Amino acid sequence: MPDAQLAKPNLNHDRSYVFSQNRGVVDAISDAIEPPQQAQFIKLGEAKMTAAAEESELRTQGQ
């Protein structure tokens, strides 16, 4: 049987969103004029999930 492998996180970009952000007044005013692009935050979340999985014992448990 082949070794256990970690798959890439699969987030639905259409149904994912940033729930809460702690930002300053200037940023809030700027966001009202032009909403921030949340895709970059979702990609960052995927990267953090990948890093957490690689640091965990998931591969060992899969074996």
Rosetta blueprint (number, residue, H / E / L):
1 M L
2 P L
3 D L
4 A L
5 Q L
6 L L
7 A L
8 K L
9 P L
10 N L
11 L L
12 N L
13 H L
14 D L
15 R L
16 S L
17 Y L
18 V L
19 F L
20 S L
21 Q L
22 N L
23 R L
24 G L
25 V H
26 V H
27 D H
28 A H
29 I H
30 S H
31 D H
32 A H
33 I H
34 E L
35 P L
36 P L
37 Q L
38 Q L
39 A H
40 Q H
41 F H
42 I H
43 K H
44 L H
45 G H
46 E H
47 A H
48 K H
49 M H
50 T H
51 A H
52 A H
53 A H
54 E H
55 E H
56 S L
57 E L
58 L H
59 R H
60 T H
61 Q H
62 G H
63 Q L
